[in-house]
Amino acid sequence: QVQLVESGGGLVQAGGSLRLSCTPSERAVRSVGWFRQAPGKEREFVAHIHWSGSPAYYVNSVEGRFATSRDNAEKSVSLQMNSLKPEDTAVYSCGIYCGGSVYDAINYGAWGQGTLVTVSS
């Protein structure tokens, strides 16, 4: 069973950038979604990328600042986060898409453990 591992989180000042990676335990070309959960809040959809690399979907609050893509070997998926804001602070997780609405976390599986992103003001 494929499992995902996220990496790349950390502490950054507002306006800065981070790049997260989502790597499967075995080579698998799958559609992947990124979600985040801030303290005391519900898990929120961030982005989704089709297994072919296109299309990609984003929540309005990150449109134009975040970009998700596959690497050349199509083994991992990255989330480039630019112009970060304090409200982007959350644990970011990736999951393999299983069907249904791409915006609902219930339609994803094989979640990784998550990586913490902290944006200071």
C-alpha positions as CSV (number, residue, x, y, z in Angstrom):
1,Q,0.0,0.0,0.0
2,V,1.4,3.4,-1.0
3,Q,2.1,5.8,1.7
4,L,3.0,9.5,1.4
5,V,5.7,11.5,3.2
6,E,5.7,15.3,3.3
7,S,8.8,17.4,3.8
8,G,9.9,21.0,3.5
9,G,8.0,22.7,6.2
10,G,9.6,25.2,8.6
11,L,9.5,28.7,10.0
12,V,9.5,31.7,7.5
13,Q,8.7,35.4,7.7
14,A,5.7,36.9,6.1
15,G,6.4,37.4,2.4
16,G,8.8,34.5,2.2
17,S,8.7,31.2,0.4
18,L,8.8,27.5,1.1
19,R,8.6,24.4,-1.1
20,L,6.9,21.3,0.2
21,S,7.4,17.9,-1.2
22,C,5.1,14.9,-1.2
23,T,6.9,11.6,-1.9
24,P,5.2,8.2,-2.2
25,S,6.7,5.1,-0.7
26,E,6.7,3.5,-4.2
27,R,6.6,5.0,-7.7
28,A,2.9,5.7,-8.4
29,V,1.4,8.1,-10.8
30,R,-1.6,9.3,-8.9
31,S,-3.6,12.5,-8.6
32,V,-2.7,14.2,-5.3
33,G,-4.3,16.8,-3.1
34,W,-2.8,19.2,-0.5
35,F,-4.7,20.1,2.6
36,R,-3.9,22.1,5.7
37,Q,-5.1,22.3,9.2
38,A,-4.5,25.3,11.4
39,P,-4.8,25.1,15.2
40,G,-8.4,25.0,16.2
41,K,-9.7,24.9,12.6
42,E,-11.1,22.4,10.2
43,R,-8.8,20.8,7.6
44,E,-8.9,22.9,4.5
45,F,-8.4,22.1,0.8
46,V,-5.3,23.9,-0.6
47,A,-4.5,22.4,-4.0
48,H,-5.0,19.4,-6.3
49,I,-3.0,18.2,-9.2
50,H,-4.1,15.6,-11.8
51,W,-1.8,12.6,-12.2
52,S,-0.8,13.9,-15.7
53,G,0.3,17.2,-14.2
54,S,-2.6,19.2,-15.4
55,P,-5.1,20.5,-14.5
56,A,-4.4,21.9,-11.0
57,Y,-7.0,23.5,-8.7
58,Y,-6.4,25.9,-5.8
59,V,-8.4,27.4,-3.0
60,N,-9.1,31.1,-3.7
61,S,-6.9,32.2,-0.7
62,V,-3.7,30.8,-2.3
63,E,-4.5,31.3,-6.0
64,G,-1.6,33.1,-7.6
65,R,0.7,32.5,-4.6
66,F,1.0,28.7,-4.5
67,A,1.7,26.3,-7.3
68,T,1.7,22.5,-7.2
69,S,3.6,20.4,-9.8
70,R,5.1,17.0,-10.4
71,D,8.8,16.5,-10.6
72,N,10.4,15.2,-13.9
73,A,10.4,11.6,-12.7
74,E,6.8,11.9,-11.7
75,K,7.6,10.3,-8.4
76,S,6.9,13.2,-6.1
77,V,4.6,16.3,-6.0
78,S,5.7,19.7,-4.8
79,L,3.9,22.7,-3.5
80,Q,5.7,26.0,-4.0
81,M,4.4,28.6,-1.6
82,N,5.3,32.2,-2.2
83,S,4.3,35.5,-0.6
84,L,3.4,33.6,2.6
85,K,1.1,35.1,5.1
86,P,0.6,34.4,8.8
87,E,-2.8,32.9,8.0
88,D,-1.0,30.2,6.0
89,T,0.4,28.8,9.2
90,A,-0.8,25.2,9.5
91,V,0.1,21.6,9.2
92,Y,0.2,20.7,5.5
93,S,-0.6,17.2,4.4
94,C,-0.9,15.4,1.0
95,G,-3.2,12.6,0.1
96,I,-3.8,10.3,-2.9
97,Y,-7.1,11.1,-4.7
98,C,-9.6,8.3,-4.7
99,G,-12.5,9.9,-6.7
100,G,-15.4,12.3,-6.1
101,S,-15.0,16.0,-5.3
102,V,-11.3,17.1,-5.3
103,Y,-12.2,19.6,-2.6
104,D,-13.2,17.1,0.1
105,A,-10.6,15.4,2.3
106,I,-12.8,12.3,2.6
107,N,-12.0,11.5,-1.1
108,Y,-8.2,11.1,-0.4
109,G,-6.2,8.4,1.3
110,A,-2.7,7.3,2.1
111,W,-2.2,10.5,4.0
112,G,1.3,11.5,5.1
113,Q,2.1,12.6,8.7
114,G,2.1,16.3,7.6
115,T,4.7,19.0,7.8
116,L,4.3,22.2,9.9
117,V,4.5,25.6,8.2
118,T,4.8,28.6,10.5
119,V,4.7,32.1,9.0
120,S,5.7,34.9,11.4
121,S,4.5,38.4,11.0
